Every structure is written in C-alpha cells, then in structure tokens.
Amino acid sequence: MEPEIYLLPIGDIDSDLKQYLKLTVENAFHCAAELMPTMKEELDFAYDAGRNQYFSTAILKKIFSRKPKEKRLLGIADVDLFVPRLNFVFGEAHMTRGVCVISLTRLRQEYYGLEQDKELFIARAAKEAVHELGHTYSLGHCRDYKCVMFFSNSLSDTDRKSTQFCSRCKNFLEIND
C-alpha cells in the first residue's frame, strides 16, 4: 500500500518516538505512513532572536517542497514554535497544502522544571501529530474536549483529549472502525 502520510523528522528525533508516531498516524487515519530521511538543515531561517523561538509558518513553507504530491506531510521538530499573536504553538498546519509541523519542546515535563515522564511526553506528541494532520484533511477544532481535534491552549487540554476522533470528526473523515 502506498503511503498517504509522510513524517519528516527535523533534526535529531528519537527513533522510538518516530516509530510510535508513524503507528499512531496509521491507526488514526487508517492509511499507510512513511518516515522520510531526517532533514538535517538548520532552521536559522525561521529563528526569531527576540523571542528565542522558531516561526512555524516559515518552517511549513520550507518543508512543503519535500511533500510528495497529493499526500500529507508532518514535520516533527524539537524547537519551540510560535506564530504572531501567540506566545507559542504546539504545532501548525496549512489546511489546503497538506503540510503541518509539531514541536516536541513544550510537550516535555522537563521544559517546566518537572521530572521527566517519557510515557506522558510520547502520548502528548501523538495527540499533537494526529491533531495537526487532522487539519490537513480540512478538520477544524472540535468542541468535544475528548476529541483529538479539540484546541489545546495548554498541556492540560492536550492531556485531557485522546488520540482518537469523535464520531462527528470520524464521519467528516469517513473513517469507519
């Protein structure tokens, strides 16, 4: 089966996490996914020194050229992302171009001075990956706080939701379990 979704690690991303995200995406969207070779290019073009963060929209533009035609592409970066008007974002998607990116940085407990929790980190990364890819299928934010498409304004929002779509979002995507 030809992949419908491609995962692009940007920089050094843990191999177990990459495999877990691939399986999670395949499960959520009922299609094949493929890990692409790591993008080793520096993200200096997206760095904002005043914020000490990376502009996610610039990264989306850059990785779009790597997306196979008629497919979806998820960039996985371990840098702190932002868009203007927000302090940070866990990820960003371009609905019509089929490309999205997630940040792993703020999903870690250690970022907040807390003890490492690898399971929690992996669960958060999976939720954000499915969420941003959902946007590339034209799904907006959902009002169901358990649905993966619920807007995460904080980690507590991310922790509360699942990696699954609610029945309304499944119907929109025409996913049958």
ABEGO torsion letter per residue (X at the ends): XBBABBBBBBEBBBAAAAAAAAAAAAAAAGBBBBBBBBBABBAAAABBAAAGBBBAAAAAAAAAAABBBGBBBBBBBBBBBBBBGBABBABBBBAAAGBBBBBAAAABAAAAGBBBBAAAAAAAAAAAAAAAAAAAAGBBBBABAABAABBBABAAAAAABBABBBAAAAAAAGBBX
